[in-house]
Each structure stands twice: as structure tokens, then as C-alpha cells.
Amino acid sequence: MKTIYTHARCYVDGGFSERTLAVAAGRFVEPTEAAEGDRVVDLKGATVVPGLVDVHVHLREPGFSYKETIATGTAAAAAGGYTLVCAMPNLNPAPDTAATLAVQRELIAREAVVKVVPYGCITRGQRGGGELADLAAMAPSVVGFSDDGRGVQDDETMRRAMVEAARLGKPIVAHCEVNELLRGGYIHDGDYCRAHGHRGISSESEWRQVERDLRLVAETGCRYHVCHVSTKESVELVRQAKAAGLAVSCETAPHYLLLCDEDLQEEGRWKMNPPLRSRADRAALVEGIQDGTIEVIATDHAPHSAEEKSRGLERSAMGIVGLECAFGVLYTGLVRTGVVTLERLVELMSVNPRRLFGFGGGLRPGEAADFTVLDLDTPYAIDPERFRSKGRATPFAGRTVTGRAVRTVVDGRCVYDEETMNTK
């Protein structure tokens, strides 16, 4: 028995064309005439892309289920059009051994509605220095190693981690932040910060550690990916490293491409780490996605409780949610304005993360039937009260956008259907 999707405008081989898709036993198969028992779904010209992939999300479980759970976070992912997400390791217990990782993996197996691949910690307890986590024991079950939320401060620790990760064939995925340069800051050290009496986070706190890590990559040959790049200096450092032939990639997030510190308001929904940077930084990031220096857009979906985000810029927890509005804000802010093409956006949100992290996929026979059906025409307002995530904090609240997932399919099974507003 097959499900046949007709009149679909599909992304294949870098472009869009009308095709018929057929799915059986969770995979794409060669489309044939419908036989008795087959199900036919007329997509009426809707746009279909390989399922979106987010390589940087915080699902908060185990340990912080009051912020998010595997169930709510993956329901949010499905509603946003994501078929696969990579879960960061700032959890309790932190996944730094096979045993602690197993706690998270059991929850994923039981609760997730989309595919979830976890990261393992770089250091024991994510302490950023000293003893490495048990990288070898975790390697078969993780996408890579990260201490996200904390930069690895000690050079020798990072060097040893890179050597071991290279031996294991796994990437180091780095949150780059020099602690001694933070100086109590919590928003970008720019005009808004100074005009409103806040304490700033310097750009150097990010790019200085990117610079250090790239030097270590050249020594060790490690595959290396920079998380949530936010500064123009970081973009240029990655550009130079790629030109030198290093195995380096990076991501940025929707808010860094579409907002800057001039947009800040005195509310917790504008506070994240790294912070919104300057207009010049935003321009450099946009140039980076245009010229291929930045190959991935990830959300850094980081939910907190309403109380934790209600304390203004200074005292609120750092982090915003993004899974359920990322495609809409990016399609509206980048594609409809002519900054990038839809094809490029699909590369940044699906094709490139699949390629860089070894997930495979695509709308071809033999591949897993993971795909997203998009409505590119109907405007709507972003309403956090309708989110499936427990998190509600987003600087895009109330913004009218166009572009949304109307159906998300994982291994041939519909996990989100916009018509009924249900995750399955």
C-alpha cells in the first residue's frame, strides 16, 4: 500500500518542479499509478521540501521539564516544519557518559514526534575545562560534541577534545565565549547598551574564541562547527578558514539575520546569548549566508518559564524560542525581500545541515519520507499563545509573516497537519 502525493511543487536538485511523490513503508518509492488500497493526496500545487533540520535546539529534558519537554519541544518542531532536530546537552544529568546519555535517549524514544539526535558534552559536567567527557562511549549515539551554553575556556582541554573527536569521526560544535571578557554583560556592548545604562557583552568575547579554535582545528584536523555566529569578525574568521581548506562550518539564527541592537526593547523576550549585535554585524551575517560562508540557519530554540523571562533585559534568563516561527520570519524577511532565493533558504534550513552532519535525505526514491509541505501565500500573525512549546518568549511576537508548514511528515507518517492544528 502506498500514499501518493500529486500536484506537488518539489525541491529536487537545487530547484523546484511539479512532481508526484509516492511513499511506502516510510520511504519514497517510484511513483506509479494508484492501485487498490493506495491513498492519493492532492497537494494542489503546494510547495514541498525535504524536512527542515535544526542542528541547535534545547529540549530541556531531562532536568528542566518546567521549561520544555521532549514531547512539547518536538511538537513545536513538527509544527514549524522540522523533521529532525539536534538536542543540546545542557541537561541534568548532563550527557557526558554513555549512562547519562541513555537517560535522555530513553525519553527521546518514548516521547519524540520528530527525529531527535542528541549531542554529547565535550567536558565532564559541561564545566569547560579539565576532564573530557567519555567521548568514545557516546560517539555511536550522538551527532557530535558540544558544551553549548559555555565556551571551553582551557586551550589544552579543547585541543585534546579535538584530537579525540577527529579520531572518532565526530565534529566539535562550539559555543564560543571567553568568560573573562564578559564582565557581567547581558546585551551587546553598543549604542543601546550605553544609552540605557546596561552592561554590555563585547564582540571580542565571541570572535576571540573562534580565532583560538580555528588555530586548534589547523593543528588537529578536527571537523568543527561554530554555533550561533553573531559578529562580523567571526564571519570573516570562518571565511578565511574555509578558504584555507579547513573542515569548518558555522550557523547563525533568524534573530541575528533580521534584528539588531537598535531593535531592543526592555523585555526579556529580547535577551539571548549571544546578544543581538550591531547593524554592521547583521549586514555581515547576511553577506555570509549569501556567499556561502554561513551554511546553516539554526534556531537555538531555548525555552524558559514565563517567570524567568519576565524580569526585563538585565535579570531575565537568556534564550528565546524559535522552532514555530523560524521559517515564516525568514521567508518573509529574506526571500520576499529579495535577500536570498527560496532555494537558498531551503539549503540553509534543510539541505546543508543534512549534508554537513551526515543525515542524508531528499525527495528521491529510497530516501526516508521526511518532508514538509509549505503554504507560501497566506499571511498570519505570530502568536506565541498558540505555540506548542512551553516557551513563549520571542522578539517576533505579533509580527505578520507569510510562509508556514501546513503538513510535516516523518518516515511517511504525518506528525503535523495545519488543517486540524494537531501534532500526531
N, C-alpha and C positions, 0 to 999 in steps of 0.2 A: 504494500500500500504506500502511495506517495502523496505528498502535498505539492501541488503545482501552483506557482505564483505567476500570473500572467500580467502583461502590460506594466512591467517594472522598468523604470529608468535606472539602470545599474552602473555602478562604478567598477569598471574592469580595465586593466592595462592602462591606468592613468587617465581614463576618460569615461564619459557617460554614453550609454547606448541602450535602446529598448531591448529587453531580453525576457525570456521565460526562465524561471528558476524552478527546479524540482528538488525535493528533499525526501529522503527515505532513510530510516534508521539513524537519524541525527546528522546525516551528511548530505552535501549536494551531490546529485546524480545527473546524468544526461537527461535533459527534458525529452519526454515522449508524449504521444497522445494519451489523454486520460483514459484509464481503464476502470472497470467496475470496482468500486470501493475507494478510488482515489478522490482526494479533496481538491477542489480548484478554488483558488482565491484570486479575484481580480483586483489588482492594486491600482488600477485606473490611472496609470501614469505617475504614481508616487516615486520618489527618489529612494533608491536602496543602496546602502553602503556596507562594506564589511563592518561588523560590530565595532563600536568605538572601544578604545582601550585607554585606561587611565593608569599610568605606572606610579602614581603617587597619591594614595588615599590613606586616611586614618579611620579605621573601623572601630577603634577604642575597646574592643573586646578580645581577650579577657582583661578585666581590671577596672574598666571605666564605663560600664554599661549604662550609667546615668547620662552619659554624653551621646552614645551611639551603641548599637549592637550590630553583629554580623547581619541579622535579619533586616534591621531598618536601613543600614548603610547599603546593602546590596539591593534592597527595594528601591532606594534612591538612585542607585546606579542604573538599574533597569529602566526606570522612568526617564533617565537622562539619555538613554540610548547606548549605554555601556554594556558590553557582554563580558568583559574581563577587566578586573582591577587588581592592582598590586598593593598589598596592605603593609603599611609601615610598622616597625617593631616597637614603638614606644608604648608598651603594654605592661601589665602586671599579671603573671610573670613575664619579664622581657624574654623574647625567644633567642636565648644565647647558647642553648644546648639542644640536643635532639629531644630531650624530655620536656623542656619548657615550650619548645616549638610545637610539640604534639598537643598541648592544651589548646592552642589556637587552631591547629589543623582539625581537631575533632569538632570544634564549634563551626568551622567553615563547612565541613562535610555535612553537618546536621542542619545548618540554618541558611546557607547562602543560596540566593536565587540566580546569581550570575557566577561566572568563574572567578575565583579568588586565588591568587598566587602570593604567598607571603614573602617578606624579606626576613632574613636573619640579622641579628645585631653584628656589628663589627667588633665591639668590645664587650666584655662581661658587664652586664647590667647597664649597658649604654653609658658607661662612665667616661668614655672619650680618651682613655689612656690606660697604660698598664697592660693587664692581661687581655689577650684576644678571646673573643667568643669561640666556641667549638665550631669553627667554620667547616671543617671537613665532615663532621657528623650531620650538619644541617644542609650541606650543599645539594644533595639529591632532591630536596623538598622546597627549595627557595629559588626565587628569581635572581637574587644577588644579596649583597650585604650592605647594610646602612645603619648608621646611628642617628637617623633623621630626628631633628629637634635639637641635636647637639653636634657641633663640629668636633672631629677628632683633633685634640689640641697638641698631642705629642707627635713630633715628626717621626720618631723611630717606631712608634706604635703603628702609624699609618703605613710606613714603609713595609713593616712586617705583614700587615694585613694585605697590602697589595701583592706582595710576593706569594702569600698563601692563596689569595683569590685567583691570581694568574695560574697557579698550579692546578687549581680546581676548575678552571674554565668558567668562573663566575665574575660578574662585574662588581666593582665598588661603586656604590651610588651615594654620593656625598652631599650632606648638608654642610655648607662651607660658612664658617663663622669663627672668628678669632675672639675668644671671650674677653681678653684683656683690652680689646678695642671697643667693647660695648658701652662701658662707662655708665651703666644704668639707663641707657636709652630705650625707647619703645616705639618711636616713629622715625622716619627719615630725618637726618640732620640737614634740613633745608629751610627755605623761607617760611613755610607754615610753622615749622617747629619753633623757630626763633620768634616769630610774630606772636605766638600764642603761649609762650613760656613753657614749652615742653622740653624734654631731654631727648636728644637725637641719637640715632644709630648711624654711624658713618658708613659710606660705601666701602671704605677700605676694609671694614670688618668682614665683608664677603670676599672681595676680589683678592685680598692678600692670601687667604687660604686656598682659593682656586689656583693662584700662582704657585704656592707651595706644592699642592697636589699634582699639578701638571709636571713639575720638576721630578717628582717621585714616579709618575707614570713613565716618563722618559727613561728612568733608571730601571724600572721593574717590568715594563711591558704589560702592565695590568690594563684590562678593559675598564674604562672609567666613565661615569656619567654624573654630571653636576645637577643637583636638584634646584628647582625654583630660582633660576638666574634672574637677578633684578637690576644689575648695574651695567653701565656701558663698558666699564673696564673688564668685567667678567666676560662679556660677549666678545670683546677683542682678544682676550687671552685664549678663549676656546677657538676662535677663528684661526689664530696663529698656530695653535696646537694641531688643529686638523690639517692646516697647510703643511705642517712638518711631518704629517703621516702618523701621528699618534692615534691610538684607538680610543677616541674621546667623543662624547656626545653630551648634549645638555637639553634641559627642558626649561620652559617658563610657564607661567599660569595666565589665565584670562585677565585677571585684575591688573597684572603688570603691563599687559599689552593695551588695555583700554582705559586705565586710570593712572593718575599720578598724584603727588602730594598736594597739588593745587586743589584737588577734589575733596580733600579730607574734611570730615565733619567730627564733632565732638561726641562720637558714639562708638561703642565697642565694635560695631559691625564694620568699622573701617580699620581695625587693628589686626595685623597679621605679621608673620615673620618669614622671610624678610618683609620690611615695610614697603608701602607704595613709595617709589622713588621720584626723581625729578622728571620734568617734561623731556629733558635730553636723554635720560635713561630710557624712558618709554620709546622714544624715537629709535634708539639703538636696538632695542629689543625687536621692534617692528622690522627694522632693516635685517636683523638676524633671522627672522622667520622667512623673509623674502629671499635672502641669498643662500639659505640652507645651513647657516651656522647653527641655528637653533632648529633641531629636527623634531621636537616633541612639544606639544602643549599638554600639560597635566594640571589637574585642578588643585592639588594639595588640599583636598576636602578635609577640613579639620573641625568637626563639630564640638561645641561646648554647650553647657546648660544655659538657659536664659539668664539665670542669676550671674553666671560667670562672664557673660557678655553685656551686662547692664551697668558696668562701673565706669563708663567713659573710656577715653583713649589711654589714660595713664594706668588705670587699675584693672581693666578688663583682661581676660585671658587672650593670648594671641591665637588667631586662627579663625577662618571663615569657611562656610560650606560652599560647594561648587558643582557637585555632580548633576543636579537637576536643572541648572541654568546655563552651564558652560556652552553647550552648542548654540543655544539661542543668542547669547550675548556675543559670541564670536562670529556667528553667521551674520548678525545684524551689524556689528561694529567693524568687521574686517571684509566680509565678502560683499555685502550690499553697498559698501562704500568704495569698493574697488581696490582695497589694500592688497588682498590676495584673492585668488580664484577659489571657487568651491573645491576644485580638485586639490589644490594645495592644502586647504583646511582638512580634507579627508586624509591626506598624507600625514599631517601633523597630529591628528587625533586617532588614527587607526593604522594606516599602512606603516609608517615609520616606527611607532612603538612595537608593532608586531615583528618587524624586521630586526630592530636593534636588540630586542630581548628574546628573540627566538621563538615567538609564539605561532608563527605561520598564520594561515587563514586567507580568505578571499572568496569571491563569489564564483568558484570554479568546481566542477565535479571532483569529488574526492576530498575536498576540504570540509571541515566541520561547518555545519549550517548555523553559523553565528552571524547575524546580520541585523541591521537597523533600518526601519522604514521611516522616512522623514517627510514632514509637511513643511515646505519652504515658503508657503504663501500666506498663512493665517497669522495675523498679529495677535499678541496676547501680552498681558502684564505679568511680570514675575511676582508671584505671591508666596512668600515663604510659609504662610499658614497652610498652604496646600502641599508642602514638601512631605515626602515620606521619611526623610532624615529627621532625627531628633533635633538636629541643629537648625537654627533659623537665621543665623547672622550672615547676611550678605550685603555688600555695598550696592548690589544691583536691584535690591528690593524696590518694587514699584516701576521699574523701567519697562517700557513697552518694546518688545522684540518680535522678530519673525524667525521661525525655524525651530522645530521641536520633533522629538521622537514620537511617533504615533504607534509604533509596534517594535518590540525588541524580542529577538528570537535567539535562543542559546541551544545549541545541539538539536536544532529543529523544533524546540519547544517554545511556544510563546510565553515569555515571562513578564511582558508588559503590553497592555492593549489600551491605548488612549481613549478609545470609544467607551470603555467601561471604567476607565481610570483605575484599573486593577493591576496589581502585580500577581502573578500566578505561582 
